[in-house]
Amino acid sequence: MNNMNPVNLAIAIAMGIVGLALGFFFGLMPMRTYKMTDKQNRLQQWLAIAFILVIILLMYFKQDAASWAIILAAIVGMAIAKIPAINRRLLAKFKFFKPRKARNNNQASAANHPKSKKNNRKKHRHVH
């Protein structure tokens, strides 16, 4: 970190703030994709790709402090957002992060379960 001039420091601080915000975002999202709405799923995928691209660009431009700052801040932000009391309060405030409502007594997940009768029906061949 010998090259920590004011510009590199400003970039590291900015990336730390971005990482913290992304960590909060990922921490508030449902952990299972079947609990996500389509909008949540799409946004989560795009932001994850953008996050990785930013880290790659920071590494390419030898911004080591900034790349570490965004990664560590994202981990800290996600850990904070997963604290139950904080998570409940933020989910109540931001409706976008609410998990998808269960469909008719969990029919959607039961139909996709590998041991479901619907998925295990044998195909019968008729011999003529």
Residue pairs with C-beta under 8 A, 6 or more apart in sequence:
1 64
1 65
4 65
8 63
8 65
8 66
9 65
11 63
11 65
11 66
12 63
12 65
12 66
12 69
13 69
14 66
15 54
15 58
15 63
15 66
15 67
15 69
15 70
15 73
16 69
16 70
16 72
16 73
17 73
18 54
18 70
18 73
19 69
19 70
19 71
19 72
19 73
19 74
19 77
20 73
20 74
20 76
20 77
21 77
22 47
22 51
22 70
22 74
22 77
23 73
23 74
23 75
23 76
23 77
23 78
23 79
23 80
23 81
24 77
24 78
24 80
24 81
24 90
25 47
25 77
25 81
26 44
26 47
26 48
26 74
26 77
26 78
26 81
27 77
27 78
27 79
27 80
27 81
27 82
27 87
28 81
28 87
28 90
28 91
28 94
28 97
29 36
29 40
29 44
29 97
30 36
30 40
30 97
30 99
30 100
33 41
34 100
34 108
34 109
35 99
35 100
36 44
36 99
36 100
37 100
39 96
40 96
40 97
51 70
51 74
54 70
55 67
55 70
55 71
58 64
58 66
58 67
58 70
59 67
80 86
81 87
81 90
90 97
91 97
91 98
102 108
110 116
111 118
111 119
112 119
113 119
